[in-house]
């Protein structure tokens, strides 16, 4: 019968510990429930609200992202599948920013109390210009180009 050596026991325990650490670190920086390998671009918008009321074709051939009524005044809506967040800082003024947090690449989750909020580490960005308001992020959210055509908001 083969003897188990002290070296085999130590190597086995060390390997198991390393596997546990690597597994725990694999999802660091990702919101709970997301695949740690890569964020899904097919997910639904994470801000409560309905899908765009209409999706008329734009002159450029693109579909509407949202109806203007879908974006609350003083707030906004995250479109996770398009990696964009649209805000309405003042009545009739619409802005769009990347929905990817500049800290570690998580997708922002909500717009509340005048800020765009990242669930991973608590970064907050202004709905007016995407600038950093709080948290570990040091850079603002990059602005995205949109057009408002009647009651439809479209990515430019």
Secondary structure, DSSP 8 states (H G I E B T S, - for coil): -----HHHHHHHHHHHHHHHHHHHHHTTTS-TTS-SSS--SS---SSSS---S---B-TTS-B-SEEGGGS-TTEEEEEGGGTEEEEEEETTEEEEEESB-TTT--B--EEETTEEE-TTT--EEETTT--EEESS--S---B--EEEETTEEEE-
